[in-house]
């Protein structure tokens, strides 16, 4: 009799566990303490850089693999949340004809909103030279433009220079974005099959929340005359921007006749950005994950980094 009762009790416990386990698992997934915030900046545009339709938090879907994440924040990067630290990085190995674009670049700087701090830097020798540190005085930043030296330095890699700038970037709560004006070639370590420093830039930008925009300009030496190297450099620039959530601009195989149309498009990008936070299940430690941001709103194009940093259980 005791054996029968013991067996019956064990059976009941097993059934109860089977019934409650799915509910417990669901509760764990819904419990905010079992998730970590994943934050990024997203650009929302209409087609061809036009004004987009209104997109609310309910219109946004975020996926980690097949798992749909809860969107806890969808805030326009405007007003109190509109501050931006924006760096313009010019390759010091560019041909001097980039000077023809300086008026367009100066106008772009002057027209930035007061909440934007602009810094002007020149990439050379694997680091950056500060022509103008981040400032809200846009006229001062515009006046700091100078022609590039037009010579190849010892550590001629724009990607090493960008990595150096990201490491030295001031710690603020502002958006972190930059525009790289370069030919995209890695003259130091080479870029066939790919530049290791380009890959390192993408990883660091994705981990730390940088958006990198690029615009092509012809460099000095063989890379500026060789069509294969020009195509390769433009491909590098396009990859850098696409994988960090930015925009890449080029026209044909030489320095565009005018930068103004591209910089106007970039201004449109900066005016249509949102702070996005989604709740993801952490791994044992922080890692980069392929997280997709989508919407079903017609006529909307969304740009976001290809991978996002998911912190570990304790935000590490």
Backbone as CSV, one residue per row, in Angstrom:
resi,resn,N_x,N_y,N_z,CA_x,CA_y,CA_z,C_x,C_y,C_z
1,UNK,0.830,-1.210,0.000,0.000,0.000,0.000,0.861,1.257,0.000
2,UNK,1.927,1.241,0.857,2.812,2.398,0.931,3.509,2.604,-0.409
3,UNK,3.881,1.479,-1.098,4.550,1.599,-2.387,3.621,2.231,-3.425
4,UNK,2.336,1.821,-3.369,1.367,2.395,-4.322,1.200,3.886,-4.096
5,UNK,1.073,4.299,-2.791,0.907,5.728,-2.481,2.150,6.524,-2.897
6,UNK,3.336,5.942,-2.642,4.575,6.636,-3.018,4.651,6.814,-4.529
7,UNK,4.254,5.760,-5.259,4.274,5.849,-6.716,3.295,6.885,-7.227
8,UNK,2.111,6.925,-6.599,1.089,7.913,-6.997,1.562,9.333,-6.729
9,UNK,2.196,9.538,-5.570,2.726,10.867,-5.214,3.780,11.320,-6.221
10,UNK,4.683,10.407,-6.593,5.742,10.721,-7.551,5.151,11.089,-8.905
11,UNK,4.094,10.347,-9.307,3.442,10.631,-10.577,2.812,12.019,-10.582
12,UNK,2.142,12.373,-9.446,1.517,13.692,-9.341,2.545,14.815,-9.416
13,UNK,3.676,14.622,-8.722,4.742,15.641,-8.740,5.269,15.831,-10.153
14,UNK,5.472,14.721,-10.875,5.980,14.784,-12.244,5.032,15.544,-13.157
15,UNK,3.703,15.224,-13.012,2.691,15.911,-13.825,2.680,17.398,-13.538
16,UNK,2.760,17.762,-12.241,2.772,19.181,-11.869,3.974,19.904,-12.450
17,UNK,5.124,19.245,-12.421,6.331,19.855,-12.986,6.182,20.083,-14.483
18,UNK,5.597,19.104,-15.171,5.410,19.245,-16.614,4.445,20.367,-16.949
19,UNK,3.425,20.537,-16.096,2.429,21.585,-16.331,3.004,22.969,-16.067
20,UNK,3.761,23.099,-14.983,4.243,24.424,-14.565,5.525,24.833,-15.254
21,UNK,6.302,23.895,-15.796,7.605,24.235,-16.385,7.486,25.234,-17.519
22,UNK,6.578,25.007,-18.511,6.477,26.003,-19.580,6.111,27.383,-19.070
23,UNK,5.191,27.439,-18.105,4.813,28.733,-17.537,5.976,29.399,-16.843
24,UNK,6.785,28.599,-16.131,7.943,29.164,-15.440,8.953,29.698,-16.434
25,UNK,9.152,28.937,-17.540,10.089,29.382,-18.559,9.594,30.673,-19.208
26,UNK,8.279,30.719,-19.483,7.708,31.929,-20.079,7.867,33.120,-19.142
27,UNK,7.643,32.883,-17.847,7.794,33.962,-16.864,9.225,34.457,-16.826
28,UNK,10.168,33.513,-16.976,11.581,33.910,-16.946,11.905,34.778,-18.157
29,UNK,11.316,34.414,-19.332,11.583,35.201,-20.530,10.969,36.594,-20.422
30,UNK,9.804,36.681,-19.762,9.134,37.964,-19.650,9.661,38.806,-18.501
31,UNK,10.381,38.179,-17.591,10.901,38.879,-16.422,12.024,39.824,-16.851
32,UNK,11.873,41.136,-16.664,12.920,42.064,-17.090,14.281,41.759,-16.477
33,UNK,14.305,41.183,-15.281,15.585,40.890,-14.640,16.342,39.797,-15.365
34,UNK,15.648,39.039,-16.251,16.305,37.977,-17.013,16.796,38.481,-18.356
35,UNK,16.664,39.780,-18.608,17.099,40.364,-19.874,18.076,41.503,-19.623
36,UNK,18.745,41.913,-20.694,19.660,43.061,-20.625,19.294,44.031,-21.746
37,UNK,19.499,45.328,-21.536,19.163,46.304,-22.579,20.223,46.332,-23.678
38,UNK,19.764,46.330,-24.905,20.627,46.461,-26.075,20.293,47.793,-26.721
39,UNK,21.255,48.695,-26.773,20.989,50.065,-27.226,21.729,50.370,-28.524
40,UNK,21.076,51.167,-29.357,21.709,51.611,-30.592,20.990,52.844,-31.118
41,UNK,21.546,53.435,-32.170,20.904,54.547,-32.877,20.500,54.044,-34.259
42,UNK,19.259,54.323,-34.635,18.687,53.831,-35.889,18.277,55.022,-36.748
43,UNK,18.530,54.930,-38.055,18.100,55.968,-38.994,16.851,55.501,-39.728
44,UNK,15.856,56.376,-39.796,14.582,56.064,-40.462,14.347,57.095,-41.556
45,UNK,14.287,56.647,-42.807,14.109,57.550,-43.938,13.051,57.022,-44.885
46,UNK,12.527,57.935,-45.727,11.749,57.510,-46.869,12.707,57.138,-47.989
47,UNK,12.164,56.715,-49.105,13.021,56.301,-50.216,13.784,57.498,-50.777
48,UNK,15.038,57.230,-51.164,15.902,58.261,-51.752,16.085,59.457,-50.815
49,UNK,16.264,59.182,-49.536,16.548,60.201,-48.521,15.404,61.202,-48.362
50,UNK,14.188,60.746,-48.582,13.035,61.622,-48.435,12.490,61.554,-47.010
51,UNK,11.543,62.447,-46.711,10.908,62.473,-45.400,10.114,61.177,-45.201
52,UNK,10.335,60.467,-44.082,9.647,59.192,-43.885,8.257,59.380,-43.285
53,UNK,7.370,58.395,-43.448,6.115,58.408,-42.689,6.425,58.278,-41.197
54,UNK,5.444,58.597,-40.369,5.631,58.464,-38.919,5.808,56.989,-38.559
55,UNK,6.788,56.722,-37.703,7.061,55.359,-37.247,7.081,55.366,-35.724
56,UNK,6.131,54.655,-35.112,6.040,54.605,-33.657,6.750,53.362,-33.121
57,UNK,6.839,53.267,-31.812,7.478,52.103,-31.195,6.746,50.810,-31.564
58,UNK,5.429,50.890,-31.690,4.645,49.699,-32.043,4.917,49.233,-33.471
59,UNK,5.493,50.119,-34.293,5.774,49.766,-35.693,7.124,49.075,-35.861
60,UNK,7.918,49.029,-34.802,9.275,48.503,-34.886,9.339,47.073,-34.358
61,UNK,9.988,46.210,-35.132,10.245,44.835,-34.680,11.755,44.604,-34.624
62,UNK,12.194,44.022,-33.528,13.613,43.731,-33.337,13.754,42.229,-33.095
63,UNK,14.654,41.598,-33.836,14.822,40.149,-33.747,16.267,39.787,-33.419
64,UNK,16.402,38.879,-32.475,17.682,38.239,-32.168,17.554,36.808,-32.675
65,UNK,18.046,36.557,-33.887,17.760,35.283,-34.527,16.272,35.223,-34.851
66,UNK,15.585,34.189,-34.364,14.136,34.059,-34.564,13.337,34.653,-33.408
67,UNK,14.032,35.083,-32.367,13.355,35.598,-31.174,13.033,37.084,-31.333
68,UNK,11.773,37.410,-31.172,11.361,38.807,-31.225,11.578,39.439,-29.863
69,UNK,12.293,40.561,-29.833,12.633,41.225,-28.579,11.621,42.319,-28.251
70,UNK,11.498,42.597,-26.969,10.658,43.702,-26.514,11.393,45.025,-26.731
71,UNK,10.735,45.966,-27.380,11.308,47.304,-27.586,10.898,48.169,-26.399
72,UNK,11.874,48.557,-25.601,11.571,49.339,-24.394,11.756,50.838,-24.601
73,UNK,12.452,51.225,-25.671,12.642,52.657,-25.949,12.693,52.893,-27.447
74,UNK,11.980,53.905,-27.873,12.016,54.361,-29.272,11.817,55.869,-29.225
75,UNK,12.932,56.604,-29.130,12.895,58.034,-28.869,13.598,58.798,-29.985
76,UNK,12.946,59.792,-30.599,13.626,60.598,-31.630,14.879,61.267,-31.057
77,UNK,15.941,61.273,-31.827,17.183,61.932,-31.413,17.054,63.429,-31.689
78,UNK,16.180,64.050,-30.944,15.881,65.472,-31.101,15.683,66.089,-29.723
79,UNK,15.665,67.412,-29.681,15.428,68.101,-28.418,16.465,67.720,-27.374
80,UNK,15.984,67.317,-26.190,16.885,66.938,-25.106,17.730,65.713,-25.457
81,UNK,17.259,64.887,-26.403,18.004,63.684,-26.792,18.715,63.871,-28.129
82,UNK,18.857,65.108,-28.573,19.406,65.357,-29.898,20.891,65.656,-29.955
83,UNK,21.578,65.638,-28.825,22.993,65.997,-28.829,23.808,64.991,-29.652
84,UNK,24.801,65.512,-30.346,25.609,64.705,-31.266,27.055,65.183,-31.237
85,UNK,27.979,64.239,-31.087,29.406,64.513,-31.294,29.764,63.952,-32.660
86,UNK,30.180,64.839,-33.567,30.398,64.450,-34.962,31.822,64.799,-35.375
87,UNK,32.563,63.792,-35.816,33.949,63.990,-36.252,34.042,63.911,-37.768
88,UNK,34.752,64.843,-38.352,35.104,64.760,-39.773,36.577,64.369,-39.836
89,UNK,36.841,63.232,-40.459,38.208,62.698,-40.538,38.645,62.713,-41.997
90,UNK,39.697,63.448,-42.294,40.192,63.581,-43.671,41.533,62.862,-43.791
91,UNK,41.635,62.008,-44.787,42.868,61.268,-45.049,43.941,62.253,-45.523
92,UNK,45.087,62.255,-44.823,46.168,63.180,-45.191,46.913,62.732,-46.441
93,UNK,46.506,61.594,-47.017,47.138,61.107,-48.247,46.255,61.342,-49.469
94,UNK,45.298,62.260,-49.345,44.433,62.567,-50.476,45.118,63.522,-51.445
95,UNK,44.680,63.445,-52.687,45.126,64.393,-53.695,44.618,65.789,-53.347
96,UNK,45.367,66.793,-53.712,45.018,68.164,-53.331,43.730,68.665,-53.979
97,UNK,43.207,67.944,-54.992,41.962,68.420,-55.612,40.766,68.320,-54.669
98,UNK,40.958,67.705,-53.479,39.893,67.691,-52.480,39.557,69.119,-52.038
99,UNK,40.516,70.047,-52.233,40.276,71.442,-51.864,39.084,72.048,-52.587
100,UNK,38.746,71.500,-53.759,37.596,72.006,-54.509,36.290,71.728,-53.769
101,UNK,36.318,70.790,-52.823,35.115,70.428,-52.075,35.024,71.148,-50.723
102,UNK,36.007,71.958,-50.396,36.057,72.552,-49.056,34.867,73.469,-48.762
103,UNK,34.412,74.214,-49.738,33.259,75.093,-49.480,32.021,74.275,-49.124
104,UNK,31.856,73.138,-49.786,30.719,72.264,-49.478,30.832,71.713,-48.060
105,UNK,32.056,71.323,-47.676,32.261,70.779,-46.331,32.043,71.869,-45.278
106,UNK,32.530,73.076,-45.561,32.348,74.182,-44.616,30.866,74.504,-44.425
107,UNK,30.116,74.524,-45.521,28.679,74.795,-45.414,27.989,73.713,-44.589
108,UNK,28.385,72.479,-44.799,27.817,71.362,-44.041,28.064,71.551,-42.543
109,UNK,29.274,71.962,-42.175,29.607,72.183,-40.766,28.798,73.343,-40.197
110,UNK,28.738,74.441,-40.919,28.049,75.640,-40.427,26.558,75.413,-40.223
111,UNK,25.969,74.531,-41.027,24.524,74.313,-40.969,24.111,73.277,-39.929
112,UNK,25.065,72.713,-39.208,24.705,71.740,-38.181,23.982,72.423,-37.025
113,UNK,23.056,71.717,-36.370,22.295,72.331,-35.271,23.184,72.658,-34.080
114,UNK,22.761,73.597,-33.224,23.563,74.001,-32.063,23.883,72.849,-31.107
115,UNK,23.052,71.817,-31.106,23.276,70.684,-30.189,24.376,69.746,-30.664
116,UNK,24.981,70.041,-31.830,26.038,69.200,-32.391,27.411,69.817,-32.136
117,UNK,28.296,69.011,-31.565,29.703,69.410,-31.445,30.472,68.770,-32.597
118,UNK,31.277,69.562,-33.287,32.017,69.092,-34.453,33.511,69.072,-34.137
119,UNK,34.169,67.986,-34.549,35.621,67.899,-34.450,36.206,67.640,-35.828
120,UNK,37.383,68.211,-36.103,38.040,68.031,-37.397,39.398,67.377,-37.177
121,UNK,39.619,66.244,-37.869,40.830,65.452,-37.650,41.419,65.026,-38.997
122,UNK,42.758,64.840,-39.002,43.446,64.357,-40.199,44.109,63.022,-39.882
123,UNK,43.866,62.037,-40.746,44.367,60.677,-40.537,45.737,60.519,-41.180
124,UNK,46.719,60.124,-40.372,48.079,59.935,-40.877,48.878,59.113,-39.872
125,UNK,49.744,58.243,-40.383,50.651,57.479,-39.528,49.926,56.636,-38.481
126,UNK,48.745,56.129,-38.822,48.020,55.259,-37.913,47.378,55.957,-36.741
127,UNK,47.320,57.277,-36.771,46.679,58.039,-35.696,45.949,59.223,-36.322
128,UNK,45.435,60.130,-35.498,44.786,61.326,-36.035,45.441,62.567,-35.445
129,UNK,45.556,63.573,-36.291,46.010,64.887,-35.855,44.786,65.774,-35.665
130,UNK,44.719,66.456,-34.538,43.558,67.288,-34.228,43.744,68.667,-34.859
131,UNK,42.887,68.976,-35.818,42.867,70.329,-36.372,41.930,71.215,-35.552
132,UNK,40.829,70.619,-35.076,39.893,71.306,-34.192,39.202,70.250,-33.342
133,UNK,39.400,70.328,-32.021,38.730,69.386,-31.132,37.227,69.663,-31.128
134,UNK,36.456,68.759,-30.569,35.005,68.887,-30.580,34.583,70.241,-29.997
135,UNK,33.751,70.931,-30.754,33.323,72.259,-30.347,31.935,72.552,-30.895
136,UNK,31.178,73.360,-30.166,29.885,73.837,-30.658,30.045,75.090,-31.511
137,UNK,31.284,75.604,-31.608,31.582,76.758,-32.455,31.829,76.238,-33.869
138,UNK,30.788,76.148,-34.651,30.889,75.544,-35.975,31.742,76.370,-36.929
139,UNK,31.767,77.667,-36.727,32.602,78.514,-37.576,34.079,78.198,-37.339
140,UNK,34.454,77.967,-36.088,35.840,77.612,-35.776,36.220,76.292,-36.415
141,UNK,35.294,75.333,-36.398,35.568,74.035,-37.011,35.728,74.174,-38.526
142,UNK,34.878,74.996,-39.142,34.966,75.195,-40.590,36.291,75.849,-40.982
143,UNK,36.749,76.796,-40.174,38.000,77.502,-40.482,39.232,76.620,-40.302
144,UNK,39.075,75.502,-39.582,40.224,74.631,-39.320,40.575,73.734,-40.503
145,UNK,39.742,73.710,-41.544,40.030,72.888,-42.715,41.329,73.330,-43.382
146,UNK,42.140,72.383,-43.761,43.365,72.652,-44.524,43.521,71.570,-45.585
147,UNK,44.347,71.843,-46.574,44.611,70.839,-47.594,45.393,69.674,-46.995
148,UNK,45.124,68.443,-47.430,45.922,67.306,-46.967,47.347,67.416,-47.478
149,UNK,48.282,66.778,-46.760,49.691,66.855,-47.148,49.962,66.130,-48.462
150,UNK,49.141,65.125,-48.792,49.279,64.450,-50.073,50.500,63.581,-50.189
151,UNK,50.976,63.038,-49.065,52.108,62.110,-49.116,51.785,60.901,-48.251
152,UNK,52.373,59.767,-48.634,52.107,58.515,-47.931,52.984,58.431,-46.694
153,UNK,52.358,58.227,-45.529,53.095,58.112,-44.268,53.493,56.657,-44.026
154,UNK,54.286,56.462,-42.967,54.820,55.125,-42.686,53.718,54.114,-42.389
155,UNK,52.760,54.496,-41.540,51.660,53.599,-41.168,50.385,54.098,-41.847
156,UNK,50.348,53.970,-43.183,49.300,54.584,-43.980,48.040,53.725,-43.992
157,UNK,47.279,53.822,-42.935,46.008,53.105,-42.852,44.989,53.998,-42.161
158,UNK,43.983,54.421,-42.918,42.906,55.210,-42.312,42.214,54.434,-41.213
159,UNK,42.210,53.114,-41.345,41.481,52.284,-40.390,42.210,52.211,-39.047
160,UNK,43.530,52.224,-39.056,44.285,52.365,-37.808,43.983,53.715,-37.163
161,UNK,43.885,54.753,-37.997,43.613,56.094,-37.474,42.227,56.177,-36.849
162,UNK,41.231,55.568,-37.483,39.879,55.587,-36.928,39.831,54.863,-35.589
163,UNK,40.537,53.733,-35.510,40.570,52.984,-34.250,41.160,53.839,-33.142
164,UNK,42.210,54.579,-33.479,42.842,55.470,-32.505,41.863,56.552,-32.047
165,UNK,41.105,57.119,-33.000,40.145,58.169,-32.649,39.031,57.621,-31.757
166,UNK,38.537,56.435,-32.059,37.471,55.865,-31.241,37.937,55.612,-29.813
167,UNK,39.195,55.218,-29.658,39.741,54.992,-28.313,39.829,56.297,-27.529
168,UNK,40.094,57.401,-28.217,40.299,58.687,-27.563,39.030,59.530,-27.477
169,UNK,37.934,59.018,-27.961,36.681,59.780,-28.045,36.215,60.191,-26.645
170,UNK,35.753,61.423,-26.459,35.275,61.861,-25.135,34.061,61.061,-24.687
171,UNK,33.965,60.816,-23.402,32.853,60.048,-22.841,31.679,60.988,-22.571
172,UNK,30.611,60.856,-23.377,29.400,61.663,-23.203,28.193,60.768,-23.494
173,UNK,27.010,61.305,-23.282,25.783,60.575,-23.589,25.272,60.913,-24.991
174,UNK,26.039,61.662,-25.760,25.627,62.075,-27.105,25.784,60.934,-28.111
175,UNK,25.094,61.078,-29.232,25.361,60.171,-30.345,26.817,60.335,-30.782
176,UNK,27.412,59.245,-31.282,28.810,59.262,-31.712,28.864,58.873,-33.189
177,UNK,29.150,59.871,-34.019,29.179,59.607,-35.454,30.355,60.331,-36.094
178,UNK,30.768,59.824,-37.251,31.879,60.472,-37.950,31.705,60.321,-39.446
179,UNK,32.378,61.204,-40.170,32.447,61.150,-41.627,33.905,60.999,-42.010
180,UNK,34.230,59.890,-42.670,35.584,59.658,-43.158,35.657,60.045,-44.626
181,UNK,36.545,60.981,-44.952,36.782,61.395,-46.332,38.104,60.766,-46.756
182,UNK,38.053,59.749,-47.635,39.245,58.948,-47.922,39.061,58.163,-49.212
183,UNK,40.152,57.494,-49.637,40.037,56.628,-50.813,39.763,55.181,-50.422
184,UNK,39.827,54.876,-49.114,39.448,53.556,-48.631,40.508,52.493,-48.709
185,UNK,41.695,52.793,-49.265,42.753,51.788,-49.393,43.592,51.697,-48.130
186,UNK,43.929,50.476,-47.738,44.824,50.247,-46.605,46.228,50.049,-47.164
187,UNK,47.027,51.110,-47.118,48.377,51.054,-47.686,49.378,50.404,-46.732
188,UNK,48.991,50.190,-45.486,49.911,49.646,-44.489,49.901,48.117,-44.483
189,UNK,48.762,47.514,-44.129,48.690,46.052,-44.061,48.075,45.424,-45.294
190,UNK,47.540,46.265,-46.193,46.913,45.723,-47.390,45.472,45.317,-47.141
191,UNK,44.711,45.222,-48.210,43.293,44.908,-48.070,42.861,43.767,-48.980
192,UNK,43.761,42.864,-49.277,43.434,41.669,-50.051,43.770,40.443,-49.208
193,UNK,42.812,39.577,-48.834,41.387,39.647,-49.207,40.603,40.707,-48.440
194,UNK,41.097,41.127,-47.252,40.455,42.221,-46.525,41.446,42.830,-45.559
195,UNK,41.214,44.085,-45.214,42.082,44.775,-44.267,41.750,44.342,-42.843
196,UNK,42.717,43.826,-42.092,42.438,43.453,-40.701,42.059,44.661,-39.857
197,UNK,42.562,45.830,-40.223,42.237,47.030,-39.450,40.824,47.525,-39.755
198,UNK,40.346,47.284,-40.978,38.951,47.591,-41.301,38.026,46.730,-40.449
199,UNK,38.325,45.443,-40.341,37.521,44.531,-39.525,37.546,44.969,-38.061
200,UNK,38.728,45.371,-37.583,38.847,45.829,-36.189,38.028,47.093,-35.954
201,UNK,37.989,48.004,-36.943,37.180,49.220,-36.825,35.698,48.878,-36.696
202,UNK,35.243,47.975,-37.542,33.830,47.597,-37.528,33.462,46.990,-36.177
203,UNK,34.304,46.096,-35.679,34.035,45.464,-34.380,33.978,46.502,-33.260
204,UNK,34.956,47.409,-33.227,34.979,48.417,-32.164,33.777,49.350,-32.280
205,UNK,33.434,49.752,-33.490,32.294,50.655,-33.678,30.999,49.993,-33.210
206,UNK,30.826,48.729,-33.547,29.611,48.022,-33.145,29.556,47.814,-31.635
207,UNK,30.688,47.548,-31.025,30.718,47.329,-29.573,30.448,48.614,-28.801
208,UNK,30.915,49.729,-29.315,30.878,50.980,-28.553,29.888,52.011,-29.089
209,UNK,29.134,51.660,-30.143,28.041,52.515,-30.579,28.404,53.641,-31.527
210,UNK,29.442,53.471,-32.338,29.799,54.484,-33.330,29.094,54.207,-34.652
211,UNK,28.654,55.267,-35.310,28.156,55.191,-36.676,29.162,55.909,-37.566
212,UNK,29.607,55.226,-38.619,30.656,55.787,-39.472,30.122,55.969,-40.891
213,UNK,30.070,57.221,-41.337,29.702,57.556,-42.713,30.992,57.761,-43.509
214,UNK,30.939,57.521,-44.805,32.140,57.661,-45.629,31.801,58.360,-46.937
215,UNK,32.799,59.055,-47.474,32.663,59.676,-48.790,34.002,59.541,-49.506
216,UNK,33.961,59.166,-50.752,35.189,58.859,-51.486,35.881,60.122,-51.974
217,UNK,37.222,60.087,-51.917,38.070,61.105,-52.529,39.324,60.404,-53.047
218,UNK,39.885,60.873,-54.129,41.028,60.215,-54.766,42.305,60.421,-53.948
219,UNK,43.040,59.343,-53.736,44.296,59.416,-53.005,45.485,59.579,-53.931
220,UNK,46.651,59.821,-53.337,47.867,59.970,-54.126,48.443,58.602,-54.467
221,UNK,49.348,58.574,-55.428,50.045,57.343,-55.763,49.203,56.384,-56.587
222,UNK,49.693,55.139,-56.677,49.060,54.114,-57.498,47.588,53.870,-57.173
223,UNK,47.192,53.805,-55.866,45.780,53.532,-55.582,44.813,54.541,-56.205
224,UNK,45.283,55.760,-56.462,44.412,56.763,-57.058,44.301,56.644,-58.562
225,UNK,45.207,55.840,-59.178,45.212,55.705,-60.643,44.790,54.321,-61.108
226,UNK,44.813,53.339,-60.228,44.516,51.960,-60.581,43.035,51.665,-60.335
227,UNK,42.319,51.281,-61.407,40.870,51.090,-61.278,40.526,49.981,-60.296
228,UNK,41.353,48.930,-60.263,41.093,47.845,-59.317,41.191,48.348,-57.887
229,UNK,42.232,49.159,-57.580,42.407,49.673,-56.228,41.311,50.685,-55.875
230,UNK,40.874,51.467,-56.851,39.788,52.414,-56.597,38.513,51.656,-56.220
231,UNK,38.192,50.615,-57.005,37.008,49.803,-56.697,37.119,49.135,-55.341
232,UNK,38.308,48.635,-55.021,38.526,47.976,-53.743,38.360,48.964,-52.596
233,UNK,38.919,50.169,-52.751,38.792,51.184,-51.710,37.349,51.593,-51.484
234,UNK,36.597,51.768,-52.564,35.187,52.132,-52.426,34.396,51.007,-51.771
235,UNK,34.752,49.766,-52.090,34.096,48.619,-51.441,34.371,48.613,-49.941
236,UNK,35.607,48.929,-49.555,35.953,49.006,-48.130,35.129,50.084,-47.421
237,UNK,35.034,51.250,-48.046,34.272,52.350,-47.441,32.796,51.981,-47.304
238,UNK,32.264,51.350,-48.342,30.859,50.944,-48.303,30.610,49.933,-47.189
239,UNK,31.522,48.979,-47.026,31.367,47.975,-45.979,31.437,48.610,-44.593
240,UNK,32.383,49.527,-44.408,32.544,50.193,-43.115,31.262,50.908,-42.710
241,UNK,30.651,51.611,-43.651,29.420,52.348,-43.346,28.239,51.418,-43.145
242,UNK,28.065,50.479,-44.065,26.899,49.600,-44.002,26.862,48.804,-42.699
243,UNK,28.012,48.288,-42.253,28.021,47.425,-41.083,27.972,48.194,-39.765
244,UNK,28.163,49.517,-39.824,28.060,50.325,-38.599,26.788,51.171,-38.577
245,UNK,25.938,51.036,-39.611,24.686,51.787,-39.644,24.786,53.140,-40.313
246,UNK,25.892,53.392,-41.029,26.081,54.680,-41.675,25.754,54.660,-43.160
247,UNK,26.108,55.759,-43.834,25.888,55.900,-45.272,27.226,56.088,-45.966
248,UNK,27.329,55.558,-47.185,28.553,55.686,-47.981,28.222,56.395,-49.284
249,UNK,29.074,57.361,-49.667,28.796,58.168,-50.847,29.997,58.144,-51.797
250,UNK,29.748,57.854,-53.051,30.775,58.007,-54.082,30.090,58.130,-55.428
251,UNK,30.818,58.675,-56.405,30.265,58.943,-57.728,31.321,58.587,-58.758
252,UNK,31.110,57.472,-59.446,32.108,57.037,-60.404,33.380,56.610,-59.706
253,UNK,34.525,56.787,-60.384,35.797,56.297,-59.879,36.762,57.429,-59.537
254,UNK,36.247,58.627,-59.353,37.104,59.752,-58.983,36.391,60.590,-57.938
255,UNK,37.086,61.598,-57.437,36.462,62.498,-56.459,35.236,63.157,-57.091
256,UNK,34.083,63.087,-56.450,32.879,63.710,-57.023,33.098,65.186,-57.337
257,UNK,32.427,65.661,-58.358,32.556,67.060,-58.762,32.116,67.982,-57.641
258,UNK,31.068,67.578,-56.919,30.556,68.368,-55.794,30.142,67.428,-54.682
259,UNK,30.480,67.810,-53.450,30.062,67.041,-52.275,28.697,67.488,-51.758
260,UNK,28.260,68.674,-52.170,27.046,69.259,-51.586,25.836,68.319,-51.623
261,UNK,25.532,67.655,-52.767,24.354,66.770,-52.771,24.463,65.637,-51.753
262,UNK,25.664,65.073,-51.606,25.859,63.983,-50.657,25.766,64.478,-49.211
263,UNK,26.339,65.642,-48.951,26.311,66.174,-47.589,24.899,66.607,-47.196
264,UNK,24.101,67.037,-48.169,22.692,67.336,-47.881,21.948,66.062,-47.489
265,UNK,22.265,64.961,-48.177,21.664,63.674,-47.822,22.106,63.237,-46.432
266,UNK,23.362,63.460,-46.114,23.858,63.108,-44.793,23.177,63.950,-43.716
267,UNK,22.946,65.227,-43.986,22.216,66.070,-43.034,20.817,65.518,-42.794
268,UNK,20.178,65.029,-43.848,18.857,64.412,-43.712,18.927,63.182,-42.823
269,UNK,19.975,62.388,-42.984,20.173,61.204,-42.140,20.242,61.598,-40.669
270,UNK,21.057,62.588,-40.353,21.270,62.989,-38.959,20.006,63.555,-38.309
271,UNK,19.083,64.063,-39.136,17.842,64.637,-38.608,16.754,63.586,-38.385
272,UNK,16.983,62.364,-38.846,15.940,61.331,-38.770,16.464,60.078,-38.079
273,UNK,16.992,60.278,-36.891,17.529,59.160,-36.124,16.750,58.969,-34.825
274,UNK,16.773,57.734,-34.333,16.058,57.366,-33.109,16.988,56.598,-32.182
275,UNK,16.788,56.805,-30.889,17.418,55.959,-29.884,16.541,54.720,-29.714
276,UNK,17.146,53.551,-29.897,16.416,52.287,-29.772,17.018,51.450,-28.650
277,UNK,16.160,50.947,-27.761,16.583,49.983,-26.745,15.648,48.784,-26.819
278,UNK,16.234,47.596,-26.898,15.466,46.352,-26.888,16.022,45.462,-25.780
279,UNK,15.187,44.550,-25.287,15.576,43.672,-24.191,15.901,42.285,-24.727
280,UNK,17.145,41.861,-24.501,17.620,40.573,-25.019,18.059,39.666,-23.879
281,UNK,18.056,38.380,-24.135,18.546,37.411,-23.160,20.072,37.381,-23.229
282,UNK,20.757,37.618,-22.108,22.219,37.668,-22.150,22.848,36.284,-22.263
283,UNK,24.058,36.234,-22.797,24.848,35.017,-22.743,25.655,35.007,-21.457
284,UNK,26.635,34.125,-21.391,27.476,34.068,-20.197,28.312,35.323,-20.049
285,UNK,28.626,35.950,-21.193,29.352,37.222,-21.173,28.912,38.043,-22.372
286,UNK,29.290,39.326,-22.389,28.875,40.193,-23.477,29.403,39.722,-24.822
287,UNK,28.610,39.920,-25.877,29.038,39.510,-27.206,28.281,40.280,-28.274
288,UNK,28.852,40.316,-29.482,28.181,40.920,-30.628,27.224,39.904,-31.234
289,UNK,26.000,40.366,-31.547,25.015,39.472,-32.150,24.369,40.135,-33.361
290,UNK,23.974,39.292,-34.306,23.277,39.767,-35.494,21.816,40.048,-35.126
291,UNK,21.541,41.283,-34.779,20.192,41.677,-34.367,19.591,42.567,-35.452
292,UNK,18.403,42.196,-35.903,17.761,42.878,-37.020,16.661,43.822,-36.535
293,UNK,16.616,44.990,-37.155,15.575,45.980,-36.856,14.720,46.122,-38.101
294,UNK,13.413,45.901,-37.944,12.503,45.873,-39.089,11.252,46.704,-38.814
295,UNK,10.547,47.054,-39.891,9.219,47.664,-39.777,8.404,47.255,-40.982
296,UNK,7.090,47.195,-40.793,6.188,46.882,-41.894,5.536,48.144,-42.457
297,UNK,5.938,49.301,-41.951,5.407,50.565,-42.477,5.906,50.756,-43.909
298,UNK,5.002,50.972,-44.829,5.352,51.098,-46.238,6.167,52.368,-46.497
299,UNK,7.149,52.238,-47.397,7.941,53.396,-47.815,9.004,53.826,-46.835
300,UNK,9.350,52.966,-45.870,10.347,53.307,-44.853,11.602,52.459,-45.034
301,UNK,12.746,53.103,-44.981,14.033,52.414,-45.018,14.740,52.631,-43.689
302,UNK,15.161,51.535,-43.059,15.818,51.598,-41.753,17.281,51.208,-41.890
303,UNK,18.151,52.023,-41.318,19.577,51.704,-41.266,19.984,51.529,-39.814
304,UNK,20.645,50.410,-39.533,21.122,50.114,-38.186,22.402,49.302,-38.312
305,UNK,23.236,49.294,-37.278,24.444,48.455,-37.331,24.097,47.002,-37.605
306,UNK,24.973,46.318,-38.313,24.714,44.921,-38.666,24.751,44.013,-37.448
307,UNK,25.605,44.330,-36.486,25.674,43.597,-35.222,25.550,44.583,-34.070
308,UNK,24.945,44.128,-32.973,24.818,44.959,-31.785,25.449,44.266,-30.595
309,UNK,25.952,45.060,-29.669,26.588,44.516,-28.458,25.523,44.168,-27.440
310,UNK,25.508,42.890,-27.037,24.591,42.410,-26.000,25.400,42.200,-24.722
311,UNK,25.157,42.989,-23.679,25.929,42.832,-22.443,25.692,41.483,-21.795
312,UNK,26.606,41.114,-20.897,26.427,39.905,-20.096,25.389,40.102,-19.026
313,UNK,25.174,39.094,-18.181,24.107,39.143,-17.160,24.172,40.357,-16.230
314,UNK,25.369,40.853,-15.957,25.516,41.985,-15.055,25.951,43.234,-15.796
315,UNK,25.581,43.287,-17.085,25.902,44.455,-17.879,27.349,44.506,-18.332
316,UNK,28.072,43.395,-18.213,29.490,43.391,-18.572,29.672,43.007,-20.049
